[in-house]
């Protein structure tokens, strides 16, 4: 029973420390300074279609084609 408690405590501590390090940001020692107000903001990157949206579009097109085929058959 004592061994189980020690393992449980170690797991909780490991999770706590890993989450606290993740919450602090990058671990390479660089500071995240606020942006310079006198510089113009960088241009926004073009948004790409991510895979979830691509699957959603393909599923919608396939469903639409299936509905059209059913209506033509009836």
N, CA, C and O atoms as a Tripos MOL2 file, in Angstrom:
@<TRIPOS>MOLECULE
protein
  296   295    74     0     0
PROTEIN
NO_CHARGES

@<TRIPOS>ATOM
      1 N           0.8170   -1.1920    0.0000 N.3       1 UNK1
      2 CA          0.0000    0.0000    0.0000 C.3       1 UNK1
      3 C           0.8620    1.2580    0.0000 C.2       1 UNK1
      4 O           0.5350    2.2460   -0.6570 O.2       1 UNK1
      5 N           1.9620    1.2120    0.7400 N.am      2 UNK2
      6 CA          2.8440    2.3650    0.8330 C.3       2 UNK2
      7 C           3.4980    2.6410   -0.5280 C.2       2 UNK2
      8 O           3.6840    3.7950   -0.9150 O.2       2 UNK2
      9 N           3.8380    1.5840   -1.2330 N.am      3 UNK3
     10 CA          4.4550    1.7370   -2.5520 C.3       3 UNK3
     11 C           3.4800    2.4020   -3.5300 C.2       3 UNK3
     12 O           3.8790    3.2300   -4.3490 O.2       3 UNK3
     13 N           2.2220    2.0380   -3.4370 N.am      4 UNK4
     14 CA          1.1980    2.6180   -4.3120 C.3       4 UNK4
     15 C           1.0400    4.1170   -4.0380 C.2       4 UNK4
     16 O           0.8570    4.9020   -4.9690 O.2       4 UNK4
     17 N           1.1100    4.5160   -2.7540 N.am      5 UNK5
     18 CA          1.0110    5.9290   -2.3950 C.3       5 UNK5
     19 C           2.1920    6.7150   -2.9570 C.2       5 UNK5
     20 O           2.0230    7.8250   -3.4620 O.2       5 UNK5
     21 N           3.3710    6.1420   -2.8670 N.am      6 UNK6
     22 CA          4.5630    6.8220   -3.3720 C.3       6 UNK6
     23 C           4.4640    7.0070   -4.8920 C.2       6 UNK6
     24 O           4.7830    8.0760   -5.4110 O.2       6 UNK6
     25 N           4.0290    5.9830   -5.5880 N.am      7 UNK7
     26 CA          3.8800    6.0770   -7.0460 C.3       7 UNK7
     27 C           2.8280    7.1180   -7.3950 C.2       7 UNK7
     28 O           3.0170    7.9040   -8.3230 O.2       7 UNK7
     29 N           1.7150    7.1300   -6.6560 N.am      8 UNK8
     30 CA          0.6610    8.1050   -6.8940 C.3       8 UNK8
     31 C           1.1820    9.5270   -6.6890 C.2       8 UNK8
     32 O           0.9080   10.4120   -7.4990 O.2       8 UNK8
     33 N           1.9300    9.7470   -5.6110 N.am      9 UNK9
     34 CA          2.4810   11.0760   -5.3310 C.3       9 UNK9
     35 C           3.4720   11.4910   -6.4220 C.2       9 UNK9
     36 O           3.4850   12.6500   -6.8370 O.2       9 UNK9
     37 N           4.2910   10.5640   -6.8800 N.am     10 UNK10
     38 CA          5.2450   10.8890   -7.9350 C.3      10 UNK10
     39 C           4.5340   11.2520   -9.2370 C.2      10 UNK10
     40 O           4.9600   12.1710   -9.9370 O.2      10 UNK10
     41 N           3.4740   10.5540   -9.5650 N.am     11 UNK11
     42 CA          2.7170   10.8690  -10.7780 C.3      11 UNK11
     43 C           2.0850   12.2520  -10.6730 C.2      11 UNK11
     44 O           2.1190   13.0280  -11.6270 O.2      11 UNK11
     45 N           1.5090   12.5570   -9.5170 N.am     12 UNK12
     46 CA          0.8910   13.8760   -9.3210 C.3      12 UNK12
     47 C           1.9430   14.9750   -9.4170 C.2      12 UNK12
     48 O           1.7040   16.0020  -10.0520 O.2      12 UNK12
     49 N           3.0970   14.7750   -8.7990 N.am     13 UNK13
     50 CA          4.1620   15.7720   -8.8760 C.3      13 UNK13
     51 C           4.6760   15.9370  -10.3040 C.2      13 UNK13
     52 O           4.9400   17.0560  -10.7430 O.2      13 UNK13
     53 N           4.8180   14.8410  -11.0210 N.am     14 UNK14
     54 CA          5.2680   14.9180  -12.4060 C.3      14 UNK14
     55 C           4.2890   15.7130  -13.2540 C.2      14 UNK14
     56 O           4.6980   16.5600  -14.0480 O.2      14 UNK14
     57 N           2.9960   15.4440  -13.0910 N.am     15 UNK15
     58 CA          1.9890   16.2000  -13.8320 C.3      15 UNK15
     59 C           2.0080   17.6760  -13.4570 C.2      15 UNK15
     60 O           1.9090   18.5450  -14.3230 O.2      15 UNK15
     61 N           2.1350   17.9560  -12.1610 N.am     16 UNK16
     62 CA          2.1680   19.3420  -11.7100 C.3      16 UNK16
     63 C           3.3520   20.1000  -12.3040 C.2      16 UNK16
     64 O           3.1920   21.2100  -12.8120 O.2      16 UNK16
     65 N           4.5340   19.5030  -12.2410 N.am     17 UNK17
     66 CA          5.7120   20.1770  -12.7580 C.3      17 UNK17
     67 C           5.6790   20.3220  -14.2780 C.2      17 UNK17
     68 O           6.1010   21.3440  -14.8190 O.2      17 UNK17
     69 N           5.1810   19.3060  -14.9550 N.am     18 UNK18
     70 CA          5.1320   19.4150  -16.4100 C.3      18 UNK18
     71 C           4.1240   20.4780  -16.8410 C.2      18 UNK18
     72 O           4.3780   21.2200  -17.7900 O.2      18 UNK18
     73 N           2.9800   20.5600  -16.1520 N.am     19 UNK19
     74 CA          1.9950   21.5910  -16.4910 C.3      19 UNK19
     75 C           2.4940   22.9830  -16.1210 C.2      19 UNK19
     76 O           2.2190   23.9430  -16.8400 O.2      19 UNK19
     77 N           3.2150   23.1110  -15.0260 N.am     20 UNK20
     78 CA          3.7180   24.4220  -14.6480 C.3      20 UNK20
     79 C           4.8050   24.8880  -15.6270 C.2      20 UNK20
     80 O           4.8770   26.0750  -15.9470 O.2      20 UNK20
     81 N           5.6430   23.9700  -16.1020 N.am     21 UNK21
     82 CA          6.6400   24.3550  -17.1060 C.3      21 UNK21
     83 C           5.9830   24.7300  -18.4210 C.2      21 UNK21
     84 O           6.4210   25.6580  -19.1000 O.2      21 UNK21
     85 N           4.9380   24.0100  -18.7770 N.am     22 UNK22
     86 CA          4.2160   24.3240  -20.0110 C.3      22 UNK22
     87 C           3.5290   25.6860  -19.8980 C.2      22 UNK22
     88 O           3.4700   26.4300  -20.8770 O.2      22 UNK22
     89 N           3.0150   26.0140  -18.7230 N.am     23 UNK23
     90 CA          2.3230   27.2830  -18.5270 C.3      23 UNK23
     91 C           3.2890   28.4610  -18.5840 C.2      23 UNK23
     92 O           2.8850   29.5760  -18.9140 O.2      23 UNK23
     93 N           4.5540   28.2260  -18.2650 N.am     24 UNK24
     94 CA          5.5310   29.3030  -18.2830 C.3      24 UNK24
     95 C           5.9930   29.6400  -19.6900 C.2      24 UNK24
     96 O           6.6620   30.6540  -19.8890 O.2      24 UNK24
     97 N           5.6580   28.8310  -20.6500 N.am     25 UNK25
     98 CA          6.0280   29.1220  -22.0220 C.3      25 UNK25
     99 C           7.2550   28.3580  -22.4480 C.2      25 UNK25
    100 O           7.5020   27.2350  -22.0070 O.2      25 UNK25
    101 N           8.0230   28.9940  -23.3200 N.am     26 UNK26
    102 CA          9.2100   28.3370  -23.8570 C.3      26 UNK26
    103 C          10.2320   28.1110  -22.7570 C.2      26 UNK26
    104 O          10.4080   28.9480  -21.8720 O.2      26 UNK26
    105 N          10.8950   26.9810  -22.8250 N.am     27 UNK27
    106 CA         11.8740   26.6600  -21.7910 C.3      27 UNK27
    107 C          13.3000   26.9720  -22.2380 C.2      27 UNK27
    108 O          14.2520   26.5920  -21.5580 O.2      27 UNK27
    109 N          13.4650   27.6650  -23.3810 N.am     28 UNK28
    110 CA         14.8170   27.9490  -23.8590 C.3      28 UNK28
    111 C          15.3880   29.2340  -23.2680 C.2      28 UNK28
    112 O          16.4940   29.6370  -23.6280 O.2      28 UNK28
    113 N          14.6540   29.8810  -22.3720 N.am     29 UNK29
    114 CA         15.1720   31.0500  -21.6860 C.3      29 UNK29
    115 C          14.8650   32.3630  -22.3710 C.2      29 UNK29
    116 O          15.2300   33.4130  -21.8400 O.2      29 UNK29
    117 N          14.2170   32.3610  -23.5160 N.am     30 UNK30
    118 CA         13.8890   33.6100  -24.2010 C.3      30 UNK30
    119 C          12.6800   34.2570  -23.5460 C.2      30 UNK30
    120 O          11.7330   33.5830  -23.1410 O.2      30 UNK30
    121 N          12.7350   35.5710  -23.4540 N.am     31 UNK31
    122 CA         11.6100   36.3020  -22.8860 C.3      31 UNK31
    123 C          10.6960   36.7530  -24.0080 C.2      31 UNK31
    124 O          11.1590   37.0890  -25.0980 O.2      31 UNK31
    125 N           9.4150   36.7600  -23.7460 N.am     32 UNK32
    126 CA          8.4490   37.2540  -24.7130 C.3      32 UNK32
    127 C           8.1250   38.7010  -24.3670 C.2      32 UNK32
    128 O           7.2560   38.9650  -23.5360 O.2      32 UNK32
    129 N           8.8180   39.6300  -25.0000 N.am     33 UNK33
    130 CA          8.6020   41.0380  -24.7480 C.3      33 UNK33
    131 C           7.3660   41.5120  -25.5010 C.2      33 UNK33
    132 O           7.0100   40.9360  -26.5290 O.2      33 UNK33
    133 N           6.7020   42.5680  -24.9960 N.am     34 UNK34
    134 CA          5.5530   43.0900  -25.7220 C.3      34 UNK34
    135 C           6.0060   43.7060  -27.0480 C.2      34 UNK34
    136 O           7.1530   44.1390  -27.1580 O.2      34 UNK34
    137 N           5.1410   43.7530  -28.0440 N.am     35 UNK35
    138 CA          5.5440   44.2960  -29.3390 C.3      35 UNK35
    139 C           5.8300   45.7940  -29.2510 C.2      35 UNK35
    140 O           5.2600   46.5030  -28.4220 O.2      35 UNK35
    141 N           6.7100   46.2520  -30.1120 N.am     36 UNK36
    142 CA          7.0680   47.6570  -30.1720 C.3      36 UNK36
    143 C           5.8960   48.4310  -30.7740 C.2      36 UNK36
    144 O           5.4450   48.0980  -31.8700 O.2      36 UNK36
    145 N           5.3860   49.4730  -30.0710 N.am     37 UNK37
    146 CA          4.2210   50.1870  -30.6040 C.3      37 UNK37
    147 C           4.5450   51.0300  -31.8330 C.2      37 UNK37
    148 O           3.6280   51.4290  -32.5510 O.2      37 UNK37
    149 N           5.8110   51.3110  -32.0950 N.am     38 UNK38
    150 CA          6.1720   52.1570  -33.2260 C.3      38 UNK38
    151 C           6.3760   51.3670  -34.5120 C.2      38 UNK38
    152 O           6.4500   51.9530  -35.5920 O.2      38 UNK38
    153 N           6.4660   50.0640  -34.4100 N.am     39 UNK39
    154 CA          6.6230   49.2310  -35.6030 C.3      39 UNK39
    155 C           5.2550   48.8900  -36.1730 C.2      39 UNK39
    156 O           4.3050   48.6820  -35.4180 O.2      39 UNK39
    157 N           5.1420   48.8300  -37.4900 N.am     40 UNK40
    158 CA          3.8640   48.3580  -38.0370 C.3      40 UNK40
    159 C           3.7130   46.8680  -37.7780 C.2      40 UNK40
    160 O           4.7080   46.1450  -37.7380 O.2      40 UNK40
    161 N           2.4980   46.4060  -37.6040 N.am     41 UNK41
    162 CA          2.3230   44.9680  -37.3410 C.3      41 UNK41
    163 C           2.7220   44.1440  -38.5630 C.2      41 UNK41
    164 O           2.5920   44.6100  -39.6950 O.2      41 UNK41
    165 N           3.1970   42.9460  -38.3430 N.am     42 UNK42
    166 CA          3.5910   42.1040  -39.4800 C.3      42 UNK42
    167 C           2.3540   41.7150  -40.2930 C.2      42 UNK42
    168 O           1.2490   41.6690  -39.7530 O.2      42 UNK42
    169 N           2.5320   41.4370  -41.5810 N.am     43 UNK43
    170 CA          1.3750   41.0400  -42.3850 C.3      43 UNK43
    171 C           0.8280   39.6960  -41.9080 C.2      43 UNK43
    172 O           1.5750   38.8290  -41.4560 O.2      43 UNK43
    173 N          -0.4690   39.5480  -42.0180 N.am     44 UNK44
    174 CA         -1.0970   38.3010  -41.5950 C.3      44 UNK44
    175 C          -0.7860   37.2060  -42.6000 C.2      44 UNK44
    176 O          -0.8470   37.4350  -43.8070 O.2      44 UNK44
    177 N          -0.4520   36.0180  -42.1110 N.am     45 UNK45
    178 CA         -0.1940   34.9240  -43.0460 C.3      45 UNK45
    179 C          -1.5060   34.4890  -43.7000 C.2      45 UNK45
    180 O          -2.5820   34.6210  -43.1180 O.2      45 UNK45
    181 N          -1.3920   33.9810  -44.8900 N.am     46 UNK46
    182 CA         -2.5910   33.4930  -45.5650 C.3      46 UNK46
    183 C          -3.0930   32.2630  -44.8380 C.2      46 UNK46
    184 O          -2.3150   31.3900  -44.4530 O.2      46 UNK46
    185 N          -4.3880   32.2040  -44.6560 N.am     47 UNK47
    186 CA         -4.9660   31.0670  -43.9660 C.3      47 UNK47
    187 C          -5.1270   29.9150  -44.9380 C.2      47 UNK47
    188 O          -5.6880   30.0830  -46.0210 O.2      47 UNK47
    189 N          -4.6460   28.7690  -44.5610 N.am     48 UNK48
    190 CA         -4.7590   27.5960  -45.4120 C.3      48 UNK48
    191 C          -5.9680   26.7840  -44.9950 C.2      48 UNK48
    192 O          -6.4620   26.9170  -43.8760 O.2      48 UNK48
    193 N          -6.4360   25.9510  -45.8910 N.am     49 UNK49
    194 CA         -7.5320   25.0570  -45.5530 C.3      49 UNK49
    195 C          -6.9370   23.8980  -44.7760 C.2      49 UNK49
    196 O          -6.1080   23.1480  -45.2900 O.2      49 UNK49
    197 N          -7.3640   23.7630  -43.5550 N.am     50 UNK50
    198 CA         -6.8060   22.6960  -42.7440 C.3      50 UNK50
    199 C          -7.5410   21.3900  -43.0460 C.2      50 UNK50
    200 O          -8.6140   21.4190  -43.6480 O.2      50 UNK50
    201 N          -6.9950   20.2680  -42.6470 N.am     51 UNK51
    202 CA         -7.5100   18.9670  -43.0750 C.3      51 UNK51
    203 C          -8.9280   18.7160  -42.5890 C.2      51 UNK51
    204 O          -9.7090   18.0690  -43.2870 O.2      51 UNK51
    205 N          -9.2780   19.2130  -41.4070 N.am     52 UNK52
    206 CA        -10.6340   19.0220  -40.9100 C.3      52 UNK52
    207 C         -11.6450   19.7110  -41.8080 C.2      52 UNK52
    208 O         -12.7100   19.1640  -42.0970 O.2      52 UNK52
    209 N         -11.3030   20.9240  -42.2480 N.am     53 UNK53
    210 CA        -12.2050   21.6460  -43.1480 C.3      53 UNK53
    211 C         -12.2810   20.9700  -44.5040 C.2      53 UNK53
    212 O         -13.3440   20.9460  -45.1240 O.2      53 UNK53
    213 N         -11.1770   20.4240  -44.9720 N.am     54 UNK54
    214 CA        -11.1770   19.7190  -46.2540 C.3      54 UNK54
    215 C         -12.0760   18.4920  -46.1790 C.2      54 UNK54
    216 O         -12.8500   18.2410  -47.1020 O.2      54 UNK54
    217 N         -11.9870   17.7180  -45.0870 N.am     55 UNK55
    218 CA        -12.8580   16.5550  -44.9250 C.3      55 UNK55
    219 C         -14.3220   16.9710  -44.8660 C.2      55 UNK55
    220 O         -15.1880   16.2940  -45.4200 O.2      55 UNK55
    221 N         -14.5940   18.0840  -44.1960 N.am     56 UNK56
    222 CA        -15.9640   18.5690  -44.0940 C.3      56 UNK56
    223 C         -16.5050   18.9590  -45.4670 C.2      56 UNK56
    224 O         -17.6510   18.6520  -45.7930 O.2      56 UNK56
    225 N         -15.6870   19.6310  -46.2670 N.am     57 UNK57
    226 CA        -16.1150   20.0190  -47.6140 C.3      57 UNK57
    227 C         -16.3480   18.7930  -48.4960 C.2      57 UNK57
    228 O         -17.3350   18.7390  -49.2290 O.2      57 UNK57
    229 N         -15.4600   17.8240  -48.4310 N.am     58 UNK58
    230 CA        -15.6120   16.6040  -49.2400 C.3      58 UNK58
    231 C         -16.8700   15.8490  -48.8240 C.2      58 UNK58
    232 O         -17.6130   15.3610  -49.6760 O.2      58 UNK58
    233 N         -17.1110   15.7510  -47.5090 N.am     59 UNK59
    234 CA        -18.3060   15.0570  -47.0320 C.3      59 UNK59
    235 C         -19.5690   15.7910  -47.4650 C.2      59 UNK59
    236 O         -20.5560   15.1510  -47.8260 O.2      59 UNK59
    237 N         -19.5550   17.1200  -47.4350 N.am     60 UNK60
    238 CA        -20.7090   17.8980  -47.8690 C.3      60 UNK60
    239 C         -20.9960   17.7280  -49.3500 C.2      60 UNK60
    240 O         -22.1510   17.6050  -49.7570 O.2      60 UNK60
    241 N         -19.9440   17.7230  -50.1490 N.am     61 UNK61
    242 CA        -20.1200   17.5250  -51.5970 C.3      61 UNK61
    243 C         -20.6530   16.1220  -51.8690 C.2      61 UNK61
    244 O         -21.5580   15.9540  -52.6860 O.2      61 UNK61
    245 N         -20.1040   15.1140  -51.1940 N.am     62 UNK62
    246 CA        -20.5720   13.7420  -51.3980 C.3      62 UNK62
    247 C         -22.0270   13.5940  -50.9640 C.2      62 UNK62
    248 O         -22.8040   12.9120  -51.6320 O.2      62 UNK62
    249 N         -22.4020   14.2230  -49.8590 N.am     63 UNK63
    250 CA        -23.7840   14.1510  -49.3940 C.3      63 UNK63
    251 C         -24.7200   14.8480  -50.3790 C.2      63 UNK63
    252 O         -25.8120   14.3520  -50.6580 O.2      63 UNK63
    253 N         -24.2920   16.0070  -50.9080 N.am     64 UNK64
    254 CA        -25.1120   16.7190  -51.8880 C.3      64 UNK64
    255 C         -25.3070   15.9170  -53.1570 C.2      64 UNK64
    256 O         -26.4110   15.8850  -53.7010 O.2      64 UNK64
    257 N         -24.2610   15.2700  -53.6410 N.am     65 UNK65
    258 CA        -24.3630   14.4440  -54.8450 C.3      65 UNK65
    259 C         -25.3050   13.2750  -54.5890 C.2      65 UNK65
    260 O         -26.1140   12.9270  -55.4490 O.2      65 UNK65
    261 N         -25.2050   12.6720  -53.4190 N.am     66 UNK66
    262 CA        -26.0810   11.5480  -53.0710 C.3      66 UNK66
    263 C         -27.5410   11.9990  -53.0280 C.2      66 UNK66
    264 O         -28.4140   11.2770  -53.5090 O.2      66 UNK66
    265 N         -27.8270   13.1720  -52.4670 N.am     67 UNK67
    266 CA        -29.2040   13.6710  -52.4070 C.3      67 UNK67
    267 C         -29.7450   13.9600  -53.8090 C.2      67 UNK67
    268 O         -30.9030   13.6710  -54.1110 O.2      67 UNK67
    269 N         -28.9000   14.5300  -54.6510 N.am     68 UNK68
    270 CA        -29.3390   14.8290  -56.0330 C.3      68 UNK68
    271 C         -29.6430   13.5360  -56.7850 C.2      68 UNK68
    272 O         -30.6370   13.4640  -57.5080 O.2      68 UNK68
    273 N         -28.8090   12.5250  -56.6260 N.am     69 UNK69
    274 CA        -29.0430   11.2380  -57.2950 C.3      69 UNK69
    275 C         -30.3380   10.6020  -56.8030 C.2      69 UNK69
    276 O         -31.0880   10.0430  -57.6030 O.2      69 UNK69
    277 N         -30.6130   10.6760  -55.5070 N.am     70 UNK70
    278 CA        -31.8570   10.1020  -54.9790 C.3      70 UNK70
    279 C         -33.0780   10.8130  -55.5500 C.2      70 UNK70
    280 O         -34.0790   10.1700  -55.8690 O.2      70 UNK70
    281 N         -33.0040   12.1210  -55.6800 N.am     71 UNK71
    282 CA        -34.1420   12.8740  -56.2200 C.3      71 UNK71
    283 C         -34.3700   12.5510  -57.6980 C.2      71 UNK71
    284 O         -35.5110   12.4990  -58.1560 O.2      71 UNK71
    285 N         -33.2860   12.3340  -58.4370 N.am     72 UNK72
    286 CA        -33.4250   12.0040  -59.8660 C.3      72 UNK72
    287 C         -34.0110   10.6140  -60.0360 C.2      72 UNK72
    288 O         -34.7690   10.3900  -60.9800 O.2      72 UNK72
    289 N         -33.6900    9.6730  -59.1610 N.am     73 UNK73
    290 CA        -34.1990    8.3060  -59.2510 C.3      73 UNK73
    291 C         -35.6990    8.2870  -58.9360 C.2      73 UNK73
    292 O         -36.4500    7.5710  -59.5970 O.2      73 UNK73
    293 N         -36.1300    9.0280  -57.9800 N.am     74 UNK74
    294 CA        -37.5500    9.0320  -57.5820 C.3      74 UNK74
    295 C         -38.2960    9.8310  -58.5680 C.2      74 UNK74
    296 O         -39.5120    9.9820  -58.4480 O.2      74 UNK74
@<TRIPOS>BOND
     1     1     2 1
     2     2     3 1
     3     3     4 2
     4     3     5 am
     5     5     6 1
     6     6     7 1
     7     7     8 2
     8     7     9 am
     9     9    10 1
    10    10    11 1
    11    11    12 2
    12    11    13 am
    13    13    14 1
    14    14    15 1
    15    15    16 2
    16    15    17 am
    17    17    18 1
    18    18    19 1
    19    19    20 2
    20    19    21 am
    21    21    22 1
    22    22    23 1
    23    23    24 2
    24    23    25 am
    25    25    26 1
    26    26    27 1
    27    27    28 2
    28    27    29 am
    29    29    30 1
    30    30    31 1
    31    31    32 2
    32    31    33 am
    33    33    34 1
    34    34    35 1
    35    35    36 2
    36    35    37 am
    37    37    38 1
    38    38    39 1
    39    39    40 2
    40    39    41 am
    41    41    42 1
    42    42    43 1
    43    43    44 2
    44    43    45 am
    45    45    46 1
    46    46    47 1
    47    47    48 2
    48    47    49 am
    49    49    50 1
    50    50    51 1
    51    51    52 2
    52    51    53 am
    53    53    54 1
    54    54    55 1
    55    55    56 2
    56    55    57 am
    57    57    58 1
    58    58    59 1
    59    59    60 2
    60    59    61 am
    61    61    62 1
    62    62    63 1
    63    63    64 2
    64    63    65 am
    65    65    66 1
    66    66    67 1
    67    67    68 2
    68    67    69 am
    69    69    70 1
    70    70    71 1
    71    71    72 2
    72    71    73 am
    73    73    74 1
    74    74    75 1
    75    75    76 2
    76    75    77 am
    77    77    78 1
    78    78    79 1
    79    79    80 2
    80    79    81 am
    81    81    82 1
    82    82    83 1
    83    83    84 2
    84    83    85 am
    85    85    86 1
    86    86    87 1
    87    87    88 2
    88    87    89 am
    89    89    90 1
    90    90    91 1
    91    91    92 2
    92    91    93 am
    93    93    94 1
    94    94    95 1
    95    95    96 2
    96    95    97 am
    97    97    98 1
    98    98    99 1
    99    99   100 2
   100    99   101 am
   101   101   102 1
   102   102   103 1
   103   103   104 2
   104   103   105 am
   105   105   106 1
   106   106   107 1
   107   107   108 2
   108   107   109 am
   109   109   110 1
   110   110   111 1
   111   111   112 2
   112   111   113 am
   113   113   114 1
   114   114   115 1
   115   115   116 2
   116   115   117 am
   117   117   118 1
   118   118   119 1
   119   119   120 2
   120   119   121 am
   121   121   122 1
   122   122   123 1
   123   123   124 2
   124   123   125 am
   125   125   126 1
   126   126   127 1
   127   127   128 2
   128   127   129 am
   129   129   130 1
   130   130   131 1
   131   131   132 2
   132   131   133 am
   133   133   134 1
   134   134   135 1
   135   135   136 2
   136   135   137 am
   137   137   138 1
   138   138   139 1
   139   139   140 2
   140   139   141 am
   141   141   142 1
   142   142   143 1
   143   143   144 2
   144   143   145 am
   145   145   146 1
   146   146   147 1
   147   147   148 2
   148   147   149 am
   149   149   150 1
   150   150   151 1
   151   151   152 2
   152   151   153 am
   153   153   154 1
   154   154   155 1
   155   155   156 2
   156   155   157 am
   157   157   158 1
   158   158   159 1
   159   159   160 2
   160   159   161 am
   161   161   162 1
   162   162   163 1
   163   163   164 2
   164   163   165 am
   165   165   166 1
   166   166   167 1
   167   167   168 2
   168   167   169 am
   169   169   170 1
   170   170   171 1
   171   171   172 2
   172   171   173 am
   173   173   174 1
   174   174   175 1
   175   175   176 2
   176   175   177 am
   177   177   178 1
   178   178   179 1
   179   179   180 2
   180   179   181 am
   181   181   182 1
   182   182   183 1
   183   183   184 2
   184   183   185 am
   185   185   186 1
   186   186   187 1
   187   187   188 2
   188   187   189 am
   189   189   190 1
   190   190   191 1
   191   191   192 2
   192   191   193 am
   193   193   194 1
   194   194   195 1
   195   195   196 2
   196   195   197 am
   197   197   198 1
   198   198   199 1
   199   199   200 2
   200   199   201 am
   201   201   202 1
   202   202   203 1
   203   203   204 2
   204   203   205 am
   205   205   206 1
   206   206   207 1
   207   207   208 2
   208   207   209 am
   209   209   210 1
   210   210   211 1
   211   211   212 2
   212   211   213 am
   213   213   214 1
   214   214   215 1
   215   215   216 2
   216   215   217 am
   217   217   218 1
   218   218   219 1
   219   219   220 2
   220   219   221 am
   221   221   222 1
   222   222   223 1
   223   223   224 2
   224   223   225 am
   225   225   226 1
   226   226   227 1
   227   227   228 2
   228   227   229 am
   229   229   230 1
   230   230   231 1
   231   231   232 2
   232   231   233 am
   233   233   234 1
   234   234   235 1
   235   235   236 2
   236   235   237 am
   237   237   238 1
   238   238   239 1
   239   239   240 2
   240   239   241 am
   241   241   242 1
   242   242   243 1
   243   243   244 2
   244   243   245 am
   245   245   246 1
   246   246   247 1
   247   247   248 2
   248   247   249 am
   249   249   250 1
   250   250   251 1
   251   251   252 2
   252   251   253 am
   253   253   254 1
   254   254   255 1
   255   255   256 2
   256   255   257 am
   257   257   258 1
   258   258   259 1
   259   259   260 2
   260   259   261 am
   261   261   262 1
   262   262   263 1
   263   263   264 2
   264   263   265 am
   265   265   266 1
   266   266   267 1
   267   267   268 2
   268   267   269 am
   269   269   270 1
   270   270   271 1
   271   271   272 2
   272   271   273 am
   273   273   274 1
   274   274   275 1
   275   275   276 2
   276   275   277 am
   277   277   278 1
   278   278   279 1
   279   279   280 2
   280   279   281 am
   281   281   282 1
   282   282   283 1
   283   283   284 2
   284   283   285 am
   285   285   286 1
   286   286   287 1
   287   287   288 2
   288   287   289 am
   289   289   290 1
   290   290   291 1
   291   291   292 2
   292   291   293 am
   293   293   294 1
   294   294   295 1
   295   295   296 2
@<TRIPOS>SUBSTRUCTURE
     1 UNK1         2 RESIDUE 1 A UNK
     2 UNK2         6 RESIDUE 1 A UNK
     3 UNK3        10 RESIDUE 1 A UNK
     4 UNK4        14 RESIDUE 1 A UNK
     5 UNK5        18 RESIDUE 1 A UNK
     6 UNK6        22 RESIDUE 1 A UNK
     7 UNK7        26 RESIDUE 1 A UNK
     8 UNK8        30 RESIDUE 1 A UNK
     9 UNK9        34 RESIDUE 1 A UNK
    10 UNK10       38 RESIDUE 1 A UNK
    11 UNK11       42 RESIDUE 1 A UNK
    12 UNK12       46 RESIDUE 1 A UNK
    13 UNK13       50 RESIDUE 1 A UNK
    14 UNK14       54 RESIDUE 1 A UNK
    15 UNK15       58 RESIDUE 1 A UNK
    16 UNK16       62 RESIDUE 1 A UNK
    17 UNK17       66 RESIDUE 1 A UNK
    18 UNK18       70 RESIDUE 1 A UNK
    19 UNK19       74 RESIDUE 1 A UNK
    20 UNK20       78 RESIDUE 1 A UNK
    21 UNK21       82 RESIDUE 1 A UNK
    22 UNK22       86 RESIDUE 1 A UNK
    23 UNK23       90 RESIDUE 1 A UNK
    24 UNK24       94 RESIDUE 1 A UNK
    25 UNK25       98 RESIDUE 1 A UNK
    26 UNK26      102 RESIDUE 1 A UNK
    27 UNK27      106 RESIDUE 1 A UNK
    28 UNK28      110 RESIDUE 1 A UNK
    29 UNK29      114 RESIDUE 1 A UNK
    30 UNK30      118 RESIDUE 1 A UNK
    31 UNK31      122 RESIDUE 1 A UNK
    32 UNK32      126 RESIDUE 1 A UNK
    33 UNK33      130 RESIDUE 1 A UNK
    34 UNK34      134 RESIDUE 1 A UNK
    35 UNK35      138 RESIDUE 1 A UNK
    36 UNK36      142 RESIDUE 1 A UNK
    37 UNK37      146 RESIDUE 1 A UNK
    38 UNK38      150 RESIDUE 1 A UNK
    39 UNK39      154 RESIDUE 1 A UNK
    40 UNK40      158 RESIDUE 1 A UNK
    41 UNK41      162 RESIDUE 1 A UNK
    42 UNK42      166 RESIDUE 1 A UNK
    43 UNK43      170 RESIDUE 1 A UNK
    44 UNK44      174 RESIDUE 1 A UNK
    45 UNK45      178 RESIDUE 1 A UNK
    46 UNK46      182 RESIDUE 1 A UNK
    47 UNK47      186 RESIDUE 1 A UNK
    48 UNK48      190 RESIDUE 1 A UNK
    49 UNK49      194 RESIDUE 1 A UNK
    50 UNK50      198 RESIDUE 1 A UNK
    51 UNK51      202 RESIDUE 1 A UNK
    52 UNK52      206 RESIDUE 1 A UNK
    53 UNK53      210 RESIDUE 1 A UNK
    54 UNK54      214 RESIDUE 1 A UNK
    55 UNK55      218 RESIDUE 1 A UNK
    56 UNK56      222 RESIDUE 1 A UNK
    57 UNK57      226 RESIDUE 1 A UNK
    58 UNK58      230 RESIDUE 1 A UNK
    59 UNK59      234 RESIDUE 1 A UNK
    60 UNK60      238 RESIDUE 1 A UNK
    61 UNK61      242 RESIDUE 1 A UNK
    62 UNK62      246 RESIDUE 1 A UNK
    63 UNK63      250 RESIDUE 1 A UNK
    64 UNK64      254 RESIDUE 1 A UNK
    65 UNK65      258 RESIDUE 1 A UNK
    66 UNK66      262 RESIDUE 1 A UNK
    67 UNK67      266 RESIDUE 1 A UNK
    68 UNK68      270 RESIDUE 1 A UNK
    69 UNK69      274 RESIDUE 1 A UNK
    70 UNK70      278 RESIDUE 1 A UNK
    71 UNK71      282 RESIDUE 1 A UNK
    72 UNK72      286 RESIDUE 1 A UNK
    73 UNK73      290 RESIDUE 1 A UNK
    74 UNK74      294 RESIDUE 1 A UNK
